[in-house]
Amino acid sequence: LESNLHPTVEFLLSDNGAHLTVSQLGYFVSYQPAILAYSLEKRIKPRIERMRDAGIRLEYSPPVIMSYTDEKFDIWLEKHTTTWS
């Protein structure tokens, strides 16, 4: 737990991470509990960084965004980047 769950929760709640509130994190976990099991370094951080670079905050994304395949995530990000830009 200390090596996986704790760093993931800290990142999702931190200002330098996804910047979610506890309530928002609960919402994401209730829809997609696996978000806490995904690799922080290989899936969560890279996606959050790409979303941040595109000006999209995690709380405005679908609650199951981390479960998307890389291809589906890329399509979603492209669609929302061109829509919002």
Buried (B, 14 or more C-beta within 10 A) or exposed (E): EEEEEEBBBEBBBEEEBBBBEEEBBEBBBEEBEEBBEBEBEEBBBBBBEBBBEBEBEBBEBEBEBBBBEEEEBEEBBEEBBEEEE
